[in-house]
């Protein structure tokens, strides 16, 4: 698509979680594979390990963990959204994975998390969206065997996560935007290392390793496809409150900025994520 005419022709349909993941997850899974694999490395997951993956979504990193621990190990994935859960189960069937048990369950509800059963717990970009993340951490602590570890991926500060902040900065030219609340469920609830350390300690964990990784979450050759993805990630309501002219102007601004950043490369959006490893205190 080009920037000429009235604007970029982008799909403005509001996607539900299942539709969103089915449309965009294959690209994200490919682009974020290194993150999932690094989490499994830090957790020491190998053949025979028993793993619990909280907020497993469409199966990351649960599916990769199941392949690593086979044939004697096992993985339990907990997911609160039944539609997304069905996609993870479908992917497991297609891959011939039989040692992954994906359950409809709330990671913050104690009775839904097995106790003293796992060598490792993983949470990839899920903890910060939970209504009660400390409750989930307490359950993870209870689920682990005495020498078990917890590995989580959490987005860094907003200024280092342009997939989220760049489109919103451009949108602020056309309307006022709600401030980011670091205490509310959202991508930046654990953007500060101090908050991570504090909440993990409340749940009985101590951090023993922290590192950062630059991760691309979506890429495309098409301006229109990038606009569609950005809208689907969470800007649809805010954009739809604008006039058509302002929506087209924002689309052109976004495509132009991404083209400027990309140069001759693919259009890409992502950011810096922290990977933290914690052990029972």
Backbone bond lengths (Angstrom), bond angles and torsions (degrees), N, CA, C in turn:
res aa  C-N    CA-C-N  psi(-1)  N-CA   C-N-CA  omega(-1)  CA-C   N-CA-C  phi
1 X - - - 1.457 - - 1.534 109.43 -
2 X 1.314 117.00 153.69 1.454 121.44 178.82 1.516 109.86 -113.04
3 X 1.315 115.33 176.21 1.458 120.81 179.87 1.515 111.54 -96.50
4 X 1.285 118.04 8.47 1.457 120.65 -177.04 1.518 110.81 -82.14
5 X 1.325 116.33 168.20 1.462 121.00 176.79 1.512 111.64 77.80
6 X 1.326 115.71 -153.61 1.454 119.90 -174.45 1.522 111.82 -77.20
7 X 1.312 119.55 -17.47 1.464 120.89 -179.41 1.505 111.30 157.34
8 X 1.290 115.44 -177.54 1.453 121.95 179.87 1.511 108.68 -81.74
9 X 1.318 117.06 133.96 1.460 120.65 178.62 1.521 107.87 -82.99
10 X 1.332 116.85 100.99 1.458 122.19 -177.54 1.517 109.60 -120.10
11 X 1.332 115.05 148.71 1.453 120.72 177.56 1.527 109.56 -73.89
12 X 1.328 116.82 121.25 1.465 120.16 -177.22 1.520 112.15 -105.57
13 X 1.299 117.15 17.68 1.454 121.04 176.99 1.534 109.82 -67.00
14 X 1.323 116.61 137.79 1.457 121.39 175.69 1.531 108.49 -81.12
15 X 1.334 116.06 119.37 1.459 121.11 -176.16 1.521 110.94 -95.69
16 X 1.330 116.85 136.28 1.447 121.24 170.59 1.517 109.69 -76.60
17 X 1.356 117.98 169.98 1.467 120.58 -177.88 1.522 113.33 -54.94
18 X 1.340 117.52 -43.94 1.459 120.31 -178.34 1.527 110.79 -64.64
19 X 1.341 116.55 -45.60 1.465 120.23 179.02 1.519 111.19 -62.16
20 X 1.329 115.92 -42.75 1.461 119.90 -179.07 1.523 111.04 -60.17
21 X 1.334 116.52 -50.29 1.458 119.32 -176.94 1.521 111.82 -66.89
22 X 1.314 117.66 -38.07 1.467 119.01 -179.98 1.523 111.17 -65.49
23 X 1.318 116.60 -32.73 1.462 119.83 -177.96 1.524 112.34 -81.10
24 X 1.334 117.19 -39.74 1.463 120.02 -169.71 1.524 114.64 -113.64
25 X 1.339 119.17 -16.58 1.452 120.78 -173.84 1.527 114.33 -61.42
26 X 1.347 119.81 -37.33 1.475 117.38 -179.85 1.526 112.95 -57.55
27 X 1.335 117.06 -38.84 1.472 119.60 178.56 1.526 109.84 -68.84
28 X 1.340 116.69 -46.38 1.467 119.40 -178.66 1.519 111.38 -63.21
29 X 1.338 117.42 -40.50 1.460 120.42 -179.91 1.526 110.94 -60.24
30 X 1.327 115.92 -41.64 1.475 119.75 178.82 1.525 110.88 -66.23
31 X 1.318 116.52 -44.15 1.460 120.14 -175.26 1.526 112.78 -72.00
32 X 1.323 117.35 -29.16 1.462 120.89 -175.36 1.524 112.92 -103.64
33 X 1.326 116.85 11.46 1.472 120.26 -179.24 1.522 111.43 -57.56
34 X 1.329 117.16 -39.48 1.467 119.84 -177.89 1.521 111.32 -63.18
35 X 1.326 117.01 -35.14 1.460 120.44 177.54 1.528 110.17 -64.64
36 X 1.331 116.97 -48.94 1.453 119.93 179.59 1.523 111.52 -59.11
37 X 1.323 116.85 -44.12 1.457 120.57 -178.72 1.534 111.28 -65.48
38 X 1.322 116.38 -37.76 1.462 119.38 178.84 1.527 110.60 -66.87
39 X 1.320 117.78 -38.36 1.454 120.89 176.35 1.528 110.71 -60.19
40 X 1.318 116.26 -43.17 1.467 120.17 -179.80 1.523 111.15 -67.37
41 X 1.341 116.72 -36.78 1.462 120.22 175.83 1.527 110.64 -60.92
42 X 1.330 116.54 -48.54 1.462 120.70 -177.44 1.529 111.65 -64.78
43 X 1.327 116.33 -29.58 1.460 120.17 178.49 1.528 112.62 -80.28
44 X 1.332 116.81 -7.38 1.454 120.47 -179.97 1.513 113.17 69.31
45 X 1.321 116.32 30.91 1.458 120.97 -175.50 1.532 110.17 -80.78
46 X 1.319 115.15 127.09 1.452 121.21 179.33 1.518 110.45 -150.54
47 X 1.306 116.52 -169.49 1.464 121.06 -177.61 1.525 110.80 -54.60
48 X 1.325 115.27 128.51 1.447 121.15 177.84 1.514 115.31 91.33
49 X 1.337 118.10 -7.74 1.466 120.37 -179.40 1.521 111.03 -68.72
50 X 1.320 114.34 153.48 1.464 121.49 173.74 1.525 107.54 -113.59
51 X 1.321 116.15 122.40 1.465 121.77 -168.99 1.520 110.31 -126.21
52 X 1.329 115.14 140.20 1.464 122.30 171.96 1.517 108.26 -115.73
53 X 1.332 117.02 123.45 1.464 122.04 178.33 1.528 108.46 -111.27
54 X 1.330 116.51 116.08 1.459 121.65 -178.75 1.521 110.09 -92.61
55 X 1.335 116.49 144.88 1.473 122.30 -177.63 1.523 109.24 53.40
56 X 1.312 115.64 53.59 1.465 120.74 -169.49 1.522 113.49 -69.53
57 X 1.347 117.54 -17.07 1.460 120.13 177.17 1.521 111.67 56.32
58 X 1.330 117.57 -133.75 1.468 119.95 179.56 1.531 113.53 -81.76
59 X 1.357 116.61 9.72 1.458 118.00 171.70 1.509 117.79 119.23
60 X 1.341 117.43 16.83 1.464 119.16 178.23 1.527 110.26 -110.28
61 X 1.332 116.52 128.99 1.468 128.98 -0.66 1.527 113.56 -96.41
62 X 1.331 117.86 20.32 1.462 121.04 -173.77 1.523 112.91 -57.15
63 X 1.341 117.18 -43.83 1.461 120.30 -177.77 1.527 111.23 -63.35
64 X 1.316 116.40 -41.85 1.468 120.11 179.27 1.534 110.30 -67.94
65 X 1.338 115.88 -37.97 1.460 119.28 178.10 1.524 110.83 -62.71
66 X 1.332 116.71 -42.03 1.463 120.32 -179.49 1.523 111.33 -61.03
67 X 1.321 116.71 -37.89 1.463 119.58 178.45 1.526 110.96 -68.66
68 X 1.322 116.86 -35.62 1.465 120.40 -179.80 1.524 112.53 -68.37
69 X 1.323 116.66 -41.05 1.466 119.43 -171.42 1.521 112.89 -84.67
70 X 1.336 117.98 -11.79 1.465 122.17 -179.43 1.531 110.32 -61.32
71 X 1.331 118.64 150.50 1.473 125.93 5.03 1.529 114.09 -93.93
72 X 1.340 116.80 -11.43 1.469 118.77 -171.63 1.524 113.88 -95.48
73 X 1.334 117.29 -18.51 1.460 120.40 -178.42 1.515 112.42 -88.00
74 X 1.313 115.01 174.33 1.465 119.79 -178.64 1.516 110.40 -146.80
75 X 1.334 114.77 156.93 1.469 121.97 179.92 1.517 108.82 -132.37
76 X 1.324 116.11 135.67 1.461 122.59 172.19 1.519 107.32 -114.24
77 X 1.329 116.66 126.45 1.457 121.47 176.58 1.512 110.40 -113.81
78 X 1.327 116.76 129.63 1.457 121.55 179.27 1.521 109.68 -109.41
79 X 1.336 116.39 131.99 1.464 121.67 -178.60 1.518 109.09 -142.38
80 X 1.328 115.97 137.80 1.459 121.57 -175.55 1.525 112.66 -87.89
81 X 1.343 117.60 -22.49 1.457 121.68 -177.86 1.526 109.80 -97.94
82 X 1.323 116.74 116.72 1.459 120.82 -173.73 1.526 112.39 -66.77
83 X 1.345 117.68 -34.28 1.463 120.00 -179.74 1.521 111.02 -67.85
84 X 1.325 116.72 -43.88 1.458 120.31 178.84 1.526 109.93 -66.46
85 X 1.323 116.19 -38.31 1.457 121.63 177.74 1.528 111.15 -58.05
86 X 1.320 116.77 -40.76 1.464 119.99 -179.41 1.520 111.32 -63.86
87 X 1.338 116.47 -33.14 1.458 119.82 177.19 1.526 110.43 -67.27
88 X 1.332 117.49 -41.32 1.464 120.59 178.08 1.524 110.80 -62.30
89 X 1.327 116.89 -42.04 1.461 120.00 178.26 1.527 111.01 -63.72
90 X 1.320 115.74 -40.30 1.469 120.52 178.94 1.527 110.62 -62.23
91 X 1.318 117.32 -42.93 1.463 121.08 178.70 1.526 111.17 -64.19
92 X 1.335 116.32 -38.30 1.461 119.57 178.24 1.519 111.01 -63.88
93 X 1.335 116.79 -42.49 1.477 120.08 178.43 1.522 110.60 -62.48
94 X 1.314 116.83 -44.52 1.461 120.54 -178.72 1.522 111.97 -62.74
95 X 1.331 115.89 -33.28 1.463 120.52 -179.24 1.528 112.54 -87.37
96 X 1.337 117.41 -1.52 1.453 120.86 -179.91 1.518 113.55 69.69
97 X 1.330 116.72 28.54 1.464 121.63 -178.89 1.529 108.97 -90.31
98 X 1.323 116.66 122.21 1.462 120.77 -176.46 1.522 113.29 -115.41
99 X 1.333 117.69 -4.32 1.472 120.55 -177.09 1.524 112.12 -105.06
100 X 1.335 116.24 23.21 1.457 122.19 178.56 1.524 108.72 -117.27
101 X 1.315 115.90 120.74 1.463 122.99 178.90 1.524 108.15 -108.06
102 X 1.325 116.53 104.68 1.464 121.20 -178.28 1.520 108.55 -99.12
103 X 1.319 116.18 121.63 1.455 121.26 -172.53 1.525 111.35 -119.66
104 X 1.329 115.39 143.88 1.457 121.37 171.41 1.519 107.19 -78.03
105 X 1.324 116.86 107.53 1.454 120.33 -174.79 1.517 110.18 -159.72
106 X 1.320 115.32 155.65 1.461 123.55 178.21 1.520 108.34 -98.36
107 X 1.327 116.77 117.46 1.467 120.80 -177.63 1.514 112.49 -64.18
108 X 1.345 117.57 -17.14 1.463 120.13 -179.41 1.534 112.23 -90.58
109 X 1.326 117.99 -5.01 1.466 122.05 -179.33 1.521 109.31 -96.99
110 X 1.327 117.29 117.69 1.463 121.42 -171.11 1.519 112.23 -59.86
111 X 1.316 117.70 -41.07 1.457 119.29 -174.11 1.530 112.63 -71.77
112 X 1.339 117.33 -8.02 1.466 120.04 -179.39 1.529 112.44 -98.33
113 X 1.325 117.34 -1.07 1.459 121.11 -178.25 1.534 109.10 -115.88
114 X 1.339 118.74 120.51 1.472 120.81 179.68 1.525 111.54 -60.02
115 X 1.332 117.58 149.01 1.466 122.69 -177.65 1.524 111.63 -103.03
116 X 1.354 115.38 145.59 1.470 122.48 172.22 1.524 112.46 47.42
117 X 1.319 116.07 49.81 1.467 119.69 -171.57 1.520 114.70 -128.80
118 X 1.350 119.30 -11.59 1.460 119.55 -166.53 1.531 112.53 -128.01
119 X 1.334 113.75 146.38 1.463 120.73 174.39 1.524 111.56 -80.27
120 X 1.324 116.22 -26.70 1.461 119.75 -177.38 1.518 110.27 -152.14
121 X 1.335 114.93 147.87 1.458 123.02 171.33 1.520 107.66 -120.78
122 X 1.329 116.89 134.20 1.462 121.67 176.74 1.527 109.44 -120.95
123 X 1.334 115.03 145.14 1.468 121.57 175.11 1.524 106.97 -142.83
124 X 1.326 117.22 107.03 1.463 120.81 -178.07 1.522 110.17 -104.66
125 X 1.340 116.17 108.36 1.468 123.24 176.62 1.532 112.16 54.52
126 X 1.312 116.32 38.99 1.455 119.68 179.08 1.515 113.92 -122.82
127 X 1.333 116.53 -33.11 1.459 120.58 -173.50 1.517 112.21 -58.87
128 X 1.337 118.08 -41.24 1.466 121.02 -173.20 1.525 113.72 -70.41
129 X 1.337 116.81 -14.08 1.466 120.05 179.77 1.530 112.42 -94.78
130 X 1.320 117.25 -7.37 1.456 119.90 -176.19 1.518 111.24 -75.40
131 X 1.328 116.37 146.32 1.455 120.86 178.37 1.523 111.10 -64.97
132 X 1.334 117.13 -34.80 1.473 121.91 -178.59 1.526 109.08 -132.44
133 X 1.329 117.99 75.70 1.460 119.70 -176.19 1.524 113.73 -61.95
134 X 1.348 118.19 -34.25 1.459 119.53 179.07 1.527 110.61 -64.61
135 X 1.342 116.54 -36.02 1.464 119.61 176.17 1.525 110.33 -61.84
136 X 1.330 117.39 -40.47 1.465 120.67 177.43 1.526 110.77 -64.30
137 X 1.335 117.11 -39.57 1.458 120.60 178.77 1.535 111.08 -66.65
138 X 1.320 116.40 -39.83 1.466 119.84 175.94 1.529 110.92 -60.91
139 X 1.327 116.41 -40.74 1.462 120.16 178.44 1.524 111.48 -67.60
140 X 1.333 115.57 -37.11 1.463 119.30 176.92 1.526 110.33 -63.87
141 X 1.324 116.14 -41.55 1.463 120.90 178.03 1.528 110.40 -59.76
142 X 1.309 116.12 -44.25 1.467 121.50 -179.78 1.527 111.55 -67.75
143 X 1.341 116.30 -31.46 1.466 120.51 -176.92 1.516 112.91 -74.63
144 X 1.336 116.90 -23.94 1.455 120.57 -174.02 1.521 112.15 -80.74
145 X 1.329 113.92 147.93 1.455 120.70 167.34 1.536 108.14 -71.12
146 X 1.338 117.90 163.01 1.470 119.93 -172.88 1.523 115.13 -52.27
147 X 1.305 119.12 -36.00 1.470 121.05 -177.84 1.534 111.79 -100.73
148 X 1.324 116.24 14.73 1.454 120.21 -177.77 1.519 113.12 -73.95
149 X 1.348 115.65 165.32 1.463 121.43 -178.83 1.528 109.99 -130.72
150 X 1.317 113.95 154.46 1.459 122.56 174.24 1.512 108.31 -114.85
151 X 1.342 117.56 130.36 1.457 122.30 176.05 1.520 108.46 -124.28
152 X 1.340 115.83 127.13 1.467 121.12 -177.73 1.523 110.27 -130.40
153 X 1.314 115.57 146.37 1.463 122.67 172.33 1.520 107.90 -108.58
154 X 1.341 116.04 129.39 1.469 122.67 -174.50 1.520 108.42 -140.26
155 X 1.324 117.00 134.51 1.459 120.12 -179.15 1.522 111.48 -64.80
156 X 1.322 115.73 145.98 1.464 122.56 178.24 1.531 109.90 -80.47
157 X 1.346 116.77 -164.33 1.450 122.51 -175.91 1.532 111.26 -61.89
158 X 1.351 117.32 148.64 1.473 120.81 -176.14 1.524 114.14 -50.98
159 X 1.332 117.54 -40.46 1.467 119.64 -177.26 1.517 112.94 -65.64
160 X 1.334 117.28 -13.75 1.466 120.23 178.41 1.522 112.10 -107.67
161 X 1.325 116.65 12.37 1.468 121.27 179.76 1.524 108.88 -127.70
162 X 1.332 117.51 74.07 1.465 120.23 -173.30 1.518 115.50 -67.75
163 X 1.349 118.51 -18.88 1.469 117.35 178.09 1.522 109.60 -58.16
164 X 1.319 116.17 -30.88 1.461 121.52 -178.86 1.525 111.61 -94.51
165 X 1.330 116.52 -45.60 1.465 119.60 -169.59 1.528 114.44 -84.88
166 X 1.323 118.21 -33.16 1.467 119.20 -177.02 1.528 112.12 -61.46
167 X 1.344 119.76 -50.81 1.471 118.93 178.44 1.522 112.73 -60.28
168 X 1.321 117.49 -34.61 1.457 120.56 -179.93 1.525 111.84 -73.36
169 X 1.319 116.78 -36.70 1.464 119.08 175.90 1.527 110.48 -60.38
170 X 1.328 116.41 -40.86 1.461 119.86 178.06 1.524 111.10 -68.87
171 X 1.317 116.96 -35.89 1.462 120.74 179.53 1.526 111.61 -67.05
172 X 1.334 117.08 -27.95 1.463 120.38 -179.46 1.527 112.54 -64.91
173 X 1.320 117.64 -12.83 1.474 120.82 173.86 1.522 111.27 -69.12
174 X 1.323 116.12 -21.47 1.468 120.21 -171.05 1.526 113.79 -115.25
175 X 1.331 116.81 -14.21 1.457 118.09 179.98 1.533 109.47 -164.52
176 X 1.331 115.45 158.84 1.462 119.85 173.34 1.524 109.17 -72.11
177 X 1.334 116.19 143.80 1.460 121.38 -178.79 1.517 110.07 -119.06
178 X 1.322 117.48 146.06 1.464 120.06 175.88 1.523 110.35 -64.63
179 X 1.319 116.37 142.22 1.458 120.62 179.31 1.521 110.26 -69.34
180 X 1.317 115.72 150.73 1.460 120.87 175.78 1.526 108.34 -74.20
181 X 1.315 116.37 123.23 1.460 121.94 178.67 1.524 108.64 -98.17
182 X 1.344 118.89 107.55 1.472 120.31 -176.03 1.526 113.61 -68.46
183 X 1.332 117.93 -10.75 1.458 120.49 179.33 1.530 112.67 -96.89
184 X 1.329 116.43 -8.32 1.466 120.68 -177.91 1.525 109.84 -95.12
185 X 1.335 117.64 155.54 1.466 119.08 175.02 1.527 111.31 -54.88
186 X 1.321 117.09 130.96 1.453 121.95 -177.83 1.509 110.17 165.40
187 X 1.321 117.49 174.74 1.465 120.33 -173.08 1.518 114.79 -62.76
188 X 1.341 118.09 -22.40 1.462 119.68 -173.08 1.529 113.93 -110.25
189 X 1.311 116.22 19.12 1.467 119.69 178.40 1.521 111.53 -62.27
190 X 1.331 116.62 -31.16 1.454 120.58 177.93 1.528 110.99 -119.44
191 X 1.311 115.38 38.54 1.463 119.81 178.68 1.527 111.47 -70.91
192 X 1.324 117.44 -25.38 1.462 121.69 -179.41 1.528 110.08 -99.39
193 X 1.319 115.36 130.74 1.459 120.50 -178.56 1.527 111.51 -61.07
194 X 1.333 116.23 -32.86 1.461 119.29 179.57 1.532 111.16 -62.09
195 X 1.328 116.78 -38.84 1.461 120.02 178.94 1.523 111.23 -67.58
196 X 1.320 116.44 -38.72 1.466 120.62 176.70 1.522 109.76 -60.59
197 X 1.327 115.95 -51.41 1.453 121.15 -178.06 1.526 111.39 -58.77
198 X 1.332 115.90 -42.57 1.465 120.93 -176.88 1.532 111.31 -65.34
199 X 1.336 117.58 -51.00 1.466 120.35 -176.72 1.520 111.78 -68.99
200 X 1.320 117.14 -36.43 1.457 119.23 177.50 1.530 110.45 -64.67
201 X 1.336 116.22 -38.17 1.463 119.89 179.17 1.521 111.15 -65.71
202 X 1.326 117.67 -39.23 1.461 121.24 177.16 1.524 110.39 -57.08
203 X 1.336 116.54 -35.59 1.467 121.45 -178.80 1.522 112.83 -86.61
204 X 1.345 116.96 2.02 1.462 119.42 176.79 1.511 114.77 94.13
205 X 1.326 117.92 14.48 1.465 121.82 -179.86 1.523 111.14 -106.09
206 X 1.310 115.62 151.20 1.459 121.63 169.11 1.525 108.28 -124.83
207 X 1.334 116.01 133.56 1.462 120.40 179.06 1.516 109.82 -72.85
208 X 1.329 116.59 134.45 1.457 119.33 175.14 1.524 112.38 -122.12
209 X 1.339 116.57 -1.62 1.470 118.75 176.99 1.524 109.04 -160.06
210 X 1.325 116.23 135.54 1.466 122.79 175.60 1.520 107.96 -138.48
211 X 1.325 116.83 131.42 1.459 120.62 173.87 1.519 109.38 -143.90
212 X 1.313 116.10 168.80 1.462 121.00 -178.76 1.522 109.99 -123.45
213 X 1.328 114.90 150.69 1.455 120.91 178.93 1.525 109.03 -141.56
214 X 1.318 115.91 133.75 1.457 121.28 172.57 1.524 108.00 -82.25
215 X 1.342 116.70 123.18 1.458 121.07 -173.85 1.526 109.90 -127.29
216 X 1.313 116.51 129.85 1.459 121.88 170.33 1.517 108.37 -89.89
217 X 1.331 117.30 130.57 1.466 119.86 -178.33 1.526 112.82 -106.38
218 X 1.338 117.06 -17.92 1.459 118.99 175.76 1.523 109.15 -155.70
219 X 1.334 115.26 145.83 1.457 121.03 176.93 1.515 109.45 -147.05
220 X 1.331 115.69 153.51 1.463 120.20 -179.45 1.520 109.36 -163.97
221 X 1.333 115.20 156.63 1.461 120.76 170.55 1.519 111.32 -85.49
222 X 1.330 116.93 -14.74 1.459 122.36 -169.54 1.523 112.65 -103.56
223 X 1.335 116.19 128.81 1.466 120.69 173.51 1.524 110.54 -57.75
224 X 1.321 116.33 -46.66 1.464 120.93 -175.61 1.520 111.39 -62.97
225 X 1.333 117.33 -40.19 1.454 119.37 -179.22 1.524 111.27 -66.50
226 X 1.337 116.67 -38.08 1.458 119.31 177.51 1.525 110.71 -64.70
227 X 1.320 117.33 -41.18 1.458 120.74 177.70 1.521 110.10 -62.21
228 X 1.317 117.21 -43.38 1.465 121.20 178.81 1.526 110.79 -59.04
229 X 1.327 116.47 -45.12 1.453 120.06 -178.26 1.525 111.08 -64.47
230 X 1.322 117.04 -45.30 1.462 120.42 -179.58 1.519 110.91 -61.10
231 X 1.326 116.67 -42.94 1.467 119.28 177.86 1.520 110.35 -61.27
232 X 1.325 116.94 -42.48 1.462 121.11 -176.42 1.521 112.26 -67.84
233 X 1.321 117.28 -29.13 1.459 121.17 -178.13 1.526 111.56 -68.04
234 X 1.323 117.97 -21.97 1.460 116.30 176.52 1.515 117.45 157.31
235 X 1.322 117.30 7.21 1.465 119.18 -177.38 1.525 113.74 -102.64
236 X 1.303 117.91 0.64 1.464 120.46 -173.08 1.521 112.04 -55.98
237 X 1.325 117.41 -49.79 1.476 119.62 -176.01 1.521 111.19 -63.83
238 X 1.326 117.42 -45.45 1.459 120.59 -179.01 1.520 111.38 -63.63
239 X 1.317 116.66 -37.77 1.466 120.23 -179.73 1.517 111.81 -72.17
240 X 1.316 116.06 -38.80 1.458 119.17 -177.18 1.523 113.06 -67.84
241 X 1.314 116.92 -14.21 1.458 120.58 175.68 1.523 112.60 -82.90
242 X 1.340 116.45 -6.38 1.460 121.78 176.53 1.523 110.60 -89.29
243 X 1.326 115.52 162.52 1.464 120.28 172.25 1.521 109.37 -68.51
244 X 1.340 115.98 161.50 1.459 119.85 177.83 1.523 110.90 -59.27
245 X 1.324 116.94 -40.15 1.466 119.89 -179.60 1.521 111.03 -62.00
246 X 1.334 117.20 -42.62 1.454 119.98 -179.88 1.530 111.49 -69.94
247 X 1.314 116.92 -35.41 1.468 119.00 176.38 1.516 110.84 -63.35
248 X 1.331 116.76 -44.63 1.465 120.32 177.67 1.531 110.67 -62.84
249 X 1.327 117.25 -38.94 1.461 120.57 -179.72 1.531 110.35 -64.62
250 X 1.342 116.38 -42.61 1.462 119.57 177.95 1.530 110.54 -63.66
251 X 1.320 117.54 -41.59 1.467 120.57 178.39 1.519 110.91 -58.94
252 X 1.335 115.88 -43.74 1.469 118.91 178.96 1.522 110.84 -65.43
253 X 1.334 116.53 -40.67 1.463 120.00 178.70 1.528 110.81 -60.20
254 X 1.320 116.26 -45.62 1.461 120.26 -177.79 1.517 110.76 -64.28
255 X 1.319 117.27 -48.19 1.466 120.38 -179.42 1.524 110.97 -61.69
256 X 1.318 115.88 -40.99 1.465 120.11 -178.91 1.528 110.83 -64.36
257 X 1.332 116.91 -43.31 1.466 120.20 -179.34 1.518 111.02 -67.17
258 X 1.316 117.22 -41.69 1.460 119.66 178.80 1.517 111.48 -65.98
259 X 1.328 117.52 -37.07 1.463 120.82 176.16 1.524 110.38 -64.38
260 X 1.328 116.18 -40.39 1.466 119.76 179.29 1.520 110.72 -62.15
261 X 1.320 116.99 -43.34 1.463 121.54 -179.19 1.530 111.29 -69.36
262 X 1.322 116.32 -40.40 1.470 120.74 -174.32 1.512 113.31 -75.44
263 X 1.333 117.12 -29.48 1.453 118.81 -173.82 1.517 110.25 63.49
264 X 1.313 117.41 -121.33 1.462 121.51 179.83 1.526 112.49 -94.62
265 X 1.315 116.59 2.53 1.452 120.64 -179.01 1.535 110.72 -87.95
266 X 1.345 116.45 177.00 1.454 121.21 173.74 1.526 110.62 -64.31
267 X 1.324 116.20 152.02 1.457 120.50 171.49 1.525 107.83 -69.75
268 X 1.337 116.39 132.59 1.463 119.91 -177.39 1.515 110.89 -140.13
269 X 1.338 115.01 147.34 1.451 121.85 172.67 1.533 108.66 -135.59
270 X 1.307 115.56 142.68 1.453 120.78 179.82 1.512 110.07 -174.71
271 X 1.327 116.52 -144.51 1.452 120.33 -179.79 1.514 111.12 170.25
272 X 1.312 114.47 -174.86 1.459 121.74 -179.47 1.521 108.88 -95.07
273 X 1.316 115.49 129.07 1.466 120.70 175.20 1.521 108.96 -117.16
274 X 1.326 115.30 143.09 1.456 120.13 171.60 1.527 109.02 -90.33
275 X 1.321 114.99 143.50 1.456 120.98 170.47 1.528 106.10 -116.68
276 X 1.319 116.12 121.33 1.460 119.82 -178.24 1.527 109.04 -118.49
277 X 1.323 114.69 141.63 1.475 120.75 173.73 1.522 108.51 -116.66
278 X 1.310 115.60 134.26 1.465 119.87 -178.39 1.517 109.44 -132.56
279 X 1.332 114.35 151.06 1.456 120.74 177.79 1.523 109.15 -123.24
280 X 1.314 115.26 156.72 1.465 120.04 177.13 1.523 109.48 -59.97
281 X 1.329 115.92 131.68 1.453 120.26 -176.51 1.520 111.48 -71.54
